[in-house]
Amino acid sequence: MVTTDANGKELSNGDAVHLTQGLKVKGSSINLKKGEKVKNIRLTDNQQEVECRIGKSVVVLKTCFLKKA
């Protein structure tokens, strides 16, 4: 099972990614801006999602909105 970003590049644990689109986080007041860098991602069982820490909260992001840094 291979997890890939929006451009088809393979992602692995600990990678840094950029957001390709501005996102609103459900259930939170956090707004993520386009181009924001997210460091140290963790892969999940679902190949279309990754986990990351933004501030003090852990957020699950869809890989179709991510580009490997």
Backbone hydrogen bonds in HBPLUS format (Angstrom, degrees):
<---DONOR---> <-ACCEPTOR-->    atom                        ^
c    i                          cat <-CA-CA->   ^        H-A-AA   ^      H-
h    n   atom  resd res      DA  || num        DHA   H-A  angle D-A-AA Bond
n    s   type  num  typ     dist DA aas  dist angle  dist       angle   num
A0011-LEU N   A0003-THR O   2.81 MM   8  5.62 169.9  1.82 156.8 156.2     1
A0005-ASP N   A0009-LYS O   2.92 MM   4  5.54 149.8  2.01 147.8 156.3     2
A0008-GLY N   A0005-ASP O   3.14 MM   3  5.27 162.2  2.18 107.6 113.2     3
A0006-ALA N   A0066-LEU O   2.97 MM  60  5.82 175.0  1.98 165.0 166.7     4
A0015-ASP N   A0012-SER O   3.27 MM   3  5.93 156.4  2.33 141.3 140.2     5
A0014-GLY N   A0041-ILE O   2.80 MM  27  5.11 174.5  1.80 159.0 158.3     6
A0041-ILE N   A0015-ASP O   3.11 MM  26  5.69 163.6  2.13 151.1 155.6     7
A0069-ALA N   A0016-ALA O   2.97 MM  53  5.54 170.2  1.97 141.0 138.9     8
A0017-VAL N   A0038-VAL O   2.85 MM  21  5.32 161.6  1.88 153.8 158.2     9
A0038-VAL N   A0017-VAL O   2.76 MM  21  5.32 168.7  1.77 164.4 168.3    10
A0018-HIS N   A0067-LYS O   2.76 MM  49  5.15 163.6  1.78 152.4 157.1    11
A0067-LYS N   A0018-HIS O   2.84 MM  49  5.15 144.6  1.96 150.7 159.8    12
A0019-LEU N   A0036-GLU O   3.08 MM  17  5.58 144.8  2.21 142.7 153.1    13
A0035-GLY N   A0019-LEU O   2.84 MM  16  4.96 156.4  1.90 131.5 139.0    14
A0020-THR N   A0065-PHE O   2.91 MM  45  5.30 163.6  1.94 137.3 140.1    15
A0023-LEU N   A0032-LEU O   2.83 MM   9  5.05 150.7  1.91 137.8 147.7    16
A0032-LEU N   A0023-LEU O   2.76 MM   9  5.05 160.0  1.80 161.7 164.4    17
A0025-VAL N   A0030-ILE O   3.17 MM   5  5.70 168.4  2.18 170.2 166.6    18
A0028-SER N   A0025-VAL O   3.33 MM   3  5.67 145.0  2.46 135.4 131.0    19
A0036-GLU N   A0033-LYS O   3.16 MM   3  5.64 159.6  2.20 135.0 135.2    20
A0042-ARG N   A0051-GLU O   2.79 MM   9  5.03 157.0  1.85 152.4 156.1    21
A0051-GLU N   A0042-ARG O   2.79 MM   9  5.03 171.3  1.80 158.6 159.9    22
A0049-GLU N   A0046-ASN O   3.27 MM   3  5.69 164.1  2.29 119.4 119.3    23
A0063-THR N   A0048-GLN O   3.01 MM  15  5.35 159.8  2.05 124.5 129.3    24
A0050-VAL N   A0061-LEU O   2.89 MM  11  5.42 155.0  1.95 154.4 162.8    25
A0061-LEU N   A0050-VAL O   2.80 MM  11  5.42 158.0  1.85 160.9 166.6    26
A0052-CYS N   A0059-VAL O   2.85 MM   7  5.44 149.3  1.95 155.2 165.3    27
A0059-VAL N   A0052-CYS O   2.75 MM   7  5.44 165.3  1.77 165.6 170.2    28
A0054-ILE N   A0057-SER O   2.87 MM   3  5.57 159.2  1.91 169.4 174.1    29
A0057-SER N   A0054-ILE O   3.22 MM   3  5.57 154.4  2.29 131.3 128.4    30
A0065-PHE N   A0062-LYS O   3.26 MM   3  5.98 168.5  2.27 118.8 122.3    31
A0066-LEU N   A0063-THR O   3.18 MM   3  5.13 166.2  2.20 110.7 111.2    32
